[in-house]
Amino acid sequence: MPWDTRPGRSANGGPEGPGPGSNRLRVQKQCRKSSFAFYQAVRDLLPVWLLEDMRASEVFHWDERGRAAAYSPSEALLYALVHDHQAYAHYLLATFPRRALAPPSAGFRCCTAPGPHVALAVRYNRVGILRCILRTVRDFPLEERMRLLDRRGCSRVEGGGTSLHVACELARPECLFLLLGHGASPGLRDGGGFTPLELLLRQLGRDTSSAPTAAEASSATVNAATTSTTPPGELCQRRLLLLDLLALYTKGGAASPARCELLGDRLRWQRLLGEDKFQWLAGLAPPSLFVRAMQVLVTTISPGRFPEALDELPLPPFLQPLDLTGRS
């Protein structure tokens, strides 16, 4: 630690200056400076050894007990995720697998939910780091792994949704497929009572509606800002791809409220989805033979072999849903 924070001592180890709170104020100022320097270092993708040297030797924030503290591996991983520092993220996950995915300190979160790293990787579309996180949790006990994969976000900030909801909301098909292949649960509901499939159908209905309501228009504005400059037509295609991927892991189609919405505007949904997919989602027919065959194939791949085992599927490459290996 580059300064002495003991009561009654100055930064150079001598007696503290006048005023009982001067030492605390000085350390707070130094914390802010060190924290910003670390932020810049991760943003600038500086070498891992330098970042770890900074993290181990500097004090960055006040912990829950009111003491100056260094960043934990969990908090460092949040910085690596935001700035897409893949080498640093890989190092943290390999060296501190559980500590890197533990909940960060109170200053980095708004609730007591498990670590937000998976959802943050989806939100920032960090596919490479998400793959590394999912490889790391393969060795965790099932209950611990599912707690991280099915983490529900804060109801005030994240709407109580899981990482699958985030992937559907922001149209992240690669992230969605990785999560599903590693065992994330597609049937969980967010704070509004929607499963990822139902949320996706709502968004498709909104995107293709000719006269959206004021609330939908406001939501669309926020979503457009979040999804950057994706053209509307491309965004719709990405949502349809998300729907195809969810269909591989969802056996029963949509729930009753969504089915009513589909049947209420039948012609529009038939044109958008195609007859086979519409019939299945509306509960009028079982999934097509192709969908059922794909459901069987993808569910035979264990999380420990996903996505690498996709190459072993007995399908031509153009039928494989997505390339998640990074080789194409």
Secondary structure by P-SEA (a helix, b strand, c coil): ccccccccccccccccccccaaaaaaaaaaaaaaaaaaaaaaaacccaaaaaaaaaccccccccccccccccaaaaaaaaaaacaaaaaaaaaaaccccccccccccccccccccaaaaaaaaacaaaaaaaaaaaaccccaaaaaaaaaccccccccccccaaaaaaaaccaaaaaaaaaacccccccccccccaaaaaaaaaaaaacccccaaaaaaaaaaaaaaccccaaaaaaaaaaaaaaaaacccccccaaaaaaaaaccaaaaaaccaaaaaaaaccccccaaaaaaaaaaaacccccccccccccccccccccccccccc
